[in-house]
């Protein structure tokens, strides 16, 4: 087989290029953080396109392998990570980042002439998919960022990043692989024993904080983000029992696995697990009311409404499938329909109180 170096004689050896990219990465990432902190969004977006151009040039015109050029892809996702984390999720620029990724995917597979026969086409492939068609390393990198940095972020950054991931996932990218992060969020928030905490806490960043140090309240904005941004996909994946992720990411938390619902389906999405989450939210709302945490109670109520609302529009068989899972819950007064009806009733009562006060 002809060596790529014989086809591209004016390029540095692959090992030199890979080493150069690895040495370049720390300084590049530091500059990204600087631009983010200064609010230089145009520079950040320009940097993304420069990475695309540079990768294309090195692969198509200089003949480097994707293994050699892999650091470029990781730097590419690093830019998006910091944009999604530091830009407010209410800012239009936050949504533009999501659209940018969808556009990069639309570029399609990166190609070049074959090494042996220029009539053939060689496609840029990585262990996690085709460039740009499969957005390789997006899922794995974002999962690592969530696992490693979630505990140390301040409350706003954690919420922003969760919203960014949920927006991306709702578009169905990467064969729904990003939803493995949703499973992590729900496991830590709703399936793991933690103190309730408060949404009124300062939520400052803390480099020494671990996942075990976080309270339920620390996770709730992230849960809310996923439920609000990706509720239809979450329901769909639960209905389909989606479990296309590593077991250590998809498996349920202790509280779920030990429950009767968890014994039915201990890993991945399922209608059993979805019902467990709904029941856990109901219990959290009551706990928050008793603790005087009105903000938590209100946010949880909104999540419950978002979860149950789509069921009203589904076919009766799907509703019955989800509703039947309640039989495995000791609280015999619990039902999906009752949760939904209680929300509507509370909204009517709030409306009447508002009218009377005016």
C-alpha positions in Angstrom: 0.0 0.0 0.0 1.4 3.4 -1.0 2.3 5.6 2.0 0.5 8.9 2.2 3.9 10.6 2.5 4.7 9.6 -1.0 1.6 11.3 -2.3 2.1 14.5 -0.2 5.9 15.0 -0.3 5.9 18.6 1.0 4.4 18.0 4.4 6.0 17.3 7.8 5.8 13.7 9.0 2.6 12.6 10.8 4.3 12.2 14.1 5.6 15.7 14.0 2.2 17.1 13.1 0.5 15.2 15.9 3.1 16.4 18.4 2.7 20.0 17.2 -1.1 19.8 17.6 -0.7 18.4 21.2 1.7 21.2 22.1 -0.6 23.8 20.5 -3.7 22.7 22.4 -3.0 24.2 25.9 -2.3 27.7 24.6 -5.3 27.5 22.2 -7.7 26.5 24.9 -6.4 29.3 27.1 -7.1 31.8 24.4 -10.6 30.4 24.0 -11.3 30.9 27.7 -10.0 34.4 27.4 -12.3 35.3 24.5 -15.3 33.8 26.4 -14.5 35.8 29.5 -14.3 39.0 27.4 -17.5 38.2 25.6 -15.8 38.0 22.2 -18.4 35.8 20.6 -17.5 36.7 17.0 -13.9 35.7 17.7 -15.2 32.4 19.1 -17.4 31.7 16.2 -14.6 32.6 13.8 -12.3 30.2 15.7 -14.8 27.4 15.1 -14.8 27.9 11.3 -11.0 28.2 11.3 -10.8 24.7 12.9 -13.0 23.3 10.2 -10.9 24.9 7.5 -7.6 23.8 9.1 -8.9 20.2 9.5 -10.1 20.1 5.9 -6.8 21.5 4.5 -4.7 19.1 6.5 -6.8 16.0 5.6 -7.7 16.8 2.0 -4.6 18.7 0.7 -1.8 17.3 2.9 -3.0 13.8 3.4 -2.8 13.4 7.1 -4.8 10.7 8.8 -7.7 11.4 11.1 -5.7 9.7 13.9 -3.0 12.4 13.5 -5.6 15.2 13.3 -7.8 14.0 16.1 -6.7 16.8 18.5 -8.3 19.4 16.2 -11.7 17.8 16.7 -11.3 17.8 20.5 -10.3 21.4 20.4 -13.4 22.1 18.3 -15.7 20.7 20.8 -13.9 22.4 23.6 -14.9 25.8 22.1 -18.5 24.7 22.1 -18.3 23.4 25.6 -17.1 26.8 27.0 -19.6 28.7 24.8 -22.5 26.5 26.1 -21.3 26.8 29.7 -20.6 30.5 29.9 -23.2 32.1 27.6 -26.6 32.6 29.2 -29.1 30.0 28.0 -31.5 32.9 27.5 -29.1 34.6 25.1 -29.7 34.2 21.4 -26.0 33.4 21.0 -26.6 30.3 23.0 -29.1 29.0 20.5 -26.8 30.0 17.6 -24.1 27.7 19.0 -26.6 24.8 18.7 -27.5 25.8 15.2 -23.8 26.0 14.3 -23.4 22.4 15.2 -26.4 21.4 13.1 -24.8 23.3 10.2 -21.4 21.6 10.7 -23.2 18.3 10.5 -24.9 19.3 7.3 -21.4 19.7 5.7 -21.6 15.9 5.3 -18.7 13.5 5.1 -15.2 14.9 4.6 -13.6 13.2 1.5 -10.4 13.1 -0.4 -9.0 11.1 -3.3 -8.0 7.5 -2.5 -4.3 6.8 -1.8 -3.9 4.0 -4.3 -6.4 5.1 -7.0 -7.4 8.8 -7.3 -10.6 7.6 -8.9 -11.7 6.3 -5.5 -12.8 8.3 -2.6 -11.5 8.1 1.0 -13.8 9.3 3.8 -12.5 10.8 7.0 -13.3 8.3 9.7 -12.7 8.2 13.5 -13.4 5.5 16.1 -16.7 7.4 16.9 -17.9 8.1 13.3 -17.4 10.0 10.1 -16.3 13.7 10.0 -18.6 15.8 9.9 -21.6 13.6 9.3 -21.5 11.9 12.7 -20.0 14.8 14.7 -17.3 12.4 16.1 -16.3 12.8 19.7 -19.1 15.3 20.4 -20.9 12.8 22.7 -17.8 11.4 24.4 -16.3 14.8 25.0 -19.4 16.5 26.3 -20.1 13.5 28.6 -16.6 13.9 30.1 -17.0 17.6 30.5 -20.3 17.0 32.4 -18.8 14.3 34.7 -15.6 16.2 35.4 -16.8 19.8 35.7 -20.4 19.7 36.8 -19.6 19.6 40.5 -17.2 22.6 40.4 -19.3 24.9 38.2 -21.4 27.7 39.7 -25.1 27.4 39.5 -25.5 29.5 36.3 -22.8 27.7 34.4 -24.3 24.3 35.3 -27.7 25.4 34.1 -26.3 26.9 30.9 -24.4 23.8 30.0 -27.3 21.5 30.8 -29.6 23.7 28.6 -27.0 23.6 25.8 -26.8 19.8 25.9 -30.5 19.4 26.1 -31.1 21.7 23.1 -28.5 19.7 21.1 -30.0 16.4 22.1 -33.5 17.5 21.2 -32.4 17.8 17.6 -31.7 14.0 17.5 -28.0 14.4 16.8 -25.5 11.5 17.1 -28.2 8.8 17.2 -29.5 10.3 20.4 -26.2 9.6 22.1 -26.3 12.9 24.1 -29.2 11.5 26.1 -26.8 9.4 28.0 -26.0 12.7 29.8 -29.7 13.2 30.6 -29.6 9.8 32.3 -26.6 10.9 34.4 -28.5 14.1 35.4 -31.7 12.2 36.3 -29.7 9.5 38.1 -27.8 12.0 40.3 -30.8 14.2 41.0 -33.7 11.8 41.3 -32.2 8.3 42.0 -29.5 9.1 44.5 -30.0 9.9 48.1 -29.0 13.6 48.7 -30.1 16.4 51.0 -32.7 18.7 49.5 -30.7 21.9 49.7 -32.1 25.2 48.5 -32.3 27.2 45.2 -31.6 30.3 47.3 -28.0 29.1 48.0 -25.3 31.2 46.4 -24.2 28.4 44.1 -20.7 29.7 43.7 -18.0 27.8 41.8 -15.8 25.5 44.0 -12.8 23.7 42.5 -12.7 21.3 45.4 -16.4 20.2 45.2 -17.3 16.7 44.2 -20.5 15.1 42.8 -21.2 13.7 46.3 -21.2 17.2 47.7 -24.1 18.4 45.6 -27.7 18.6 46.8 -30.9 17.9 45.0 -31.4 21.6 44.5 -28.0 21.9 42.8 -29.2 19.5 40.1 -32.8 20.6 39.7 -32.1 23.4 37.2 -30.3 20.8 35.0 -33.3 18.4 35.3 -35.6 21.2 34.4 -33.5 22.0 31.4 -33.7 18.5 30.0 -37.4 18.1 30.7 -38.3 21.5 29.2 -36.0 21.4 26.2 -36.2 17.7 25.3 -39.4 16.4 26.8 -40.8 14.9 23.6 -37.5 13.0 22.9 -37.3 11.8 26.5 -40.8 10.5 26.3 -40.1 8.8 23.0 -36.9 7.2 24.2 -38.7 6.0 27.4 -41.5 4.5 25.2 -38.9 2.7 23.1 -36.7 1.6 26.0 -33.6 3.3 24.6 -30.4 1.9 26.1 -27.7 2.6 23.5 -25.0 3.8 25.9 -22.3 2.3 28.1 -23.7 0.5 31.1 -21.9 2.6 33.6 -23.7 5.7 32.2 -27.1 4.1 31.6 -27.6 2.2 34.8 -30.0 3.5 37.4 -29.1 5.0 40.7 -29.5 3.1 44.0 -33.0 4.3 44.8 -34.3 3.3 41.4 -32.6 0.0 41.0 -33.8 -1.1 44.5 -37.4 -0.2 43.6 -40.0 -2.5 42.0 -39.9 -0.3 38.9 -36.1 -0.6 38.7 -36.3 -4.3 38.8 -38.2 -4.2 35.6 -35.7 -2.2 33.7 -32.5 -1.2 35.6 -30.7 0.7 32.8 -31.4 3.2 30.0 -34.7 4.9 29.3 -38.0 3.0 30.0 -41.6 3.8 30.9 -40.8 2.2 34.2 -38.0 4.7 34.9 -40.0 7.6 33.6 -42.8 6.9 36.1 -40.2 6.6 38.9 -38.9 10.1 38.0 -42.4 11.5 38.1 -43.2 9.9 41.4 -39.8 11.1 42.8 -40.7 14.7 41.7 -44.0 14.4 43.4 -42.3 13.4 46.6 -39.7 16.2 46.3 -42.5 18.8 45.9 -44.0 17.6 49.2 -40.6 17.6 50.9 -40.0 21.1 49.6 -43.3 22.4 50.9 -42.6 21.0 54.3 -39.2 22.6 54.3 -40.5 26.0 53.2 -38.6 25.8 49.9 -41.3 27.4 47.7 -39.0 27.9 44.7 -38.2 24.2 44.6 -41.8 23.2 45.0 -42.8 25.6 42.2 -40.1 24.4 39.8 -40.8 20.7 40.5 -44.6 21.4 39.9 -43.7 22.9 36.5 -41.6 19.9 35.6 -44.4 17.5 36.5 -46.8 19.4 34.3 -44.3 19.3 31.4 -43.8 15.6 31.8 -47.5 14.7 31.9 -48.8 17.2 29.4 -47.6 15.3 26.3 -49.4 12.1 27.5 -52.7 13.8 27.0 -51.9 14.1 23.3 -50.7 10.5 22.8 -52.6 7.5 21.7 -54.6 5.7 24.4 -52.5 2.6 24.3 -49.3 4.5 25.0 -51.0 6.3 27.9 -52.2 3.0 29.4 -48.7 1.6 29.1 -47.2 4.4 31.2 -50.1 4.5 33.6 -49.9 0.8 34.2 -46.5 1.2 35.8 -48.1 2.9 38.8 -49.1 -0.6 40.0 -45.6 -1.2 41.1 -45.6 1.9 43.4 -46.7 1.5 47.0 -48.6 4.8 47.0 -51.8 3.6 45.5 -53.2 7.1 45.2 -50.5 8.0 42.7 -51.3 8.1 39.0 -50.1 10.1 36.0 -53.6 11.5 35.3 -54.0 12.6 38.9 -50.7 14.5 38.7 -51.8 16.2 35.6 -55.3 17.0 37.0 -53.8 18.4 40.2 -51.6 20.8 38.2 -54.6 22.1 36.2 -56.6 22.5 39.4 -53.8 24.4 41.1 -53.6 26.7 38.0 -57.3 27.4 38.2 -57.1 28.2 41.9 -54.1 30.5 41.3 -56.1 32.3 38.6 -59.1 32.8 40.9 -56.9 34.2 43.6 -55.4 36.6 41.1 -58.8 37.8 40.0 -60.0 38.3 43.6 -56.9 40.3 44.5 -57.5 42.7 41.6 
